[in-house]
Amino acid sequence: MEKGIFNYDNANVLKLDTNQLNENIKVIDDIFKNYEQIDPTIEIENGNTKLKLNGYFIASIISPLNLNKLNNLYVEEEFYHTYNELIVKYTEVKE
């Protein structure tokens, strides 16, 4: 994935397993409190696509996702601090 400046106005939002999000709410809170920078990654384990923040498992991704087209991930930190809801956006490579 590329690093740099991206326009996320038209970005897609990852759809995550809400049960796993609820189970990991303390982990998510700790990451937002203890890390200056949030680094989202996507990994495939046992055929499941999973979101990790700073190396910690957060939730499975339930929406179809073409990892070959994935360009960049972005955590809406301000949205989390305001509404206590995790939003992770991504952009895709244009063909």
C-alpha positions in Angstrom: 0.0 0.0 0.0 1.1 3.5 -0.8 1.9 6.1 1.8 1.1 9.8 1.2 -1.8 12.2 0.9 -5.1 10.8 -0.3 -8.6 12.2 -0.8 -11.0 10.1 1.2 -14.2 11.9 0.3 -15.2 9.2 -2.1 -13.5 6.3 -0.2 -15.2 3.0 0.6 -15.9 2.0 4.2 -14.9 -1.4 5.5 -17.8 -3.5 6.8 -16.7 -5.2 10.0 -18.2 -8.0 12.1 -20.1 -6.0 14.8 -20.0 -8.8 17.3 -16.2 -8.9 17.2 -16.0 -5.1 17.4 -18.1 -5.2 20.6 -15.9 -8.0 22.0 -12.7 -6.0 21.2 -14.0 -2.5 22.4 -11.4 -2.4 25.2 -8.6 -3.2 22.8 -9.8 -0.5 20.4 -10.1 2.1 23.3 -6.6 1.2 24.5 -5.2 1.7 21.0 -6.8 5.1 20.6 -5.6 6.1 24.1 -2.0 4.7 24.0 -0.8 5.2 20.4 0.0 8.5 18.7 -0.5 7.0 15.3 -3.1 4.3 14.3 -1.8 1.9 11.7 -4.6 -0.3 10.1 -3.6 -3.4 8.3 -5.5 -6.2 6.6 -4.4 -9.8 6.9 -5.7 -13.1 5.7 -5.7 -15.9 8.3 -7.3 -19.3 7.6 -9.2 -17.9 4.6 -10.7 -15.0 6.6 -9.8 -11.3 5.9 -9.1 -9.5 9.2 -8.6 -5.9 10.2 -5.8 -5.2 12.7 -4.9 -1.9 14.3 -1.3 -1.5 15.3 -0.9 -5.3 15.1 -4.0 -6.1 17.3 -6.9 -8.1 15.9 -10.0 -6.0 15.8 -12.6 -7.7 13.6 -13.2 -9.8 10.5 -14.1 -7.9 7.3 -17.5 -9.1 6.1 -17.7 -7.1 2.9 -16.1 -8.4 -0.3 -12.7 -6.8 -0.8 -10.3 -7.1 -3.7 -6.9 -6.9 -1.9 -5.1 -6.5 -5.3 -6.9 -3.2 -5.9 -6.5 -1.9 -2.3 -4.5 1.3 -2.3 -4.7 2.8 1.2 -6.4 2.4 4.6 -7.4 5.2 6.8 -8.9 5.3 10.3 -11.4 8.1 11.0 -9.9 9.0 14.4 -11.9 12.2 15.0 -15.2 10.2 14.2 -14.2 7.6 16.8 -13.4 10.3 19.5 -16.7 12.1 18.8 -19.1 9.2 18.2 -17.2 6.2 19.7 -17.7 4.3 16.4 -14.8 2.8 14.4 -14.8 3.8 10.8 -12.0 2.5 8.5 -11.9 3.8 4.9 -10.0 2.5 1.9 -9.3 3.6 -1.6 -8.8 1.4 -4.6 -6.4 1.6 -7.5 -8.1 3.1 -10.6 -7.8 1.0 -13.7 
